[in-house]
Amino acid sequence: MRLNRYFKYQYYKMLRLKDTPSKVAQGIGMGFAMDFAVPIPFVSIFVAFVVARILKLNSLAAVMSAAALKPFFLAIVAINIYIQDILVSAVPPLRRIVLPHPAGTNYLEQVINSILTRGVPYLMAGLINGCVIFIISYLVVYSVLKVRIQKLKAKRLNKKPF
């Protein structure tokens, strides 16, 4: 599928959600943020759903946006590693903080193990990226939805009965 078509499909799915623009934007922001903060494949979708339900956000929007970023998983990990390198160069003692992790045998355990071997700086980088992505995506989605609602209201007002 072409990238332009993929983004357009995700955009139309976002427009069809039934809730206030702020709840939808918060749900979408939460889903995007969880992909960065919880860099484990498919776990972030579940975590986004649970956190959205707890915070009373639009959980469907959170799940849709978390699932929408799955094709970009490798890019997300690369961004987190880049920010981790910046953090470690700024604060060198962070390099010594390690997390205990057992050796994994199946694929999912090996993925989790590879993430945990990067240590606390990687998880901090994911949280920083998640917060930044949440703020940016919330502002963009909220403004897009507000503009869309204003256009629809203006269109309804301009219609004249026969």
Secondary structure, DSSP 8 states (H G I E B T S, - for coil): --HHHHHHHHHHHHHT--S-HHHHHHHHHHHHHHHHHS-STTHHHHHHHHHHHHTTS-HHHHHHHHHHTGGGHHHHHHHHHHHHHHHHHHSGGGGG---------SHHHHHHHHHHHT-HHHHHHHHHHHHHHHHHHHHHHHHHHHHHHHHHHHHHHH----
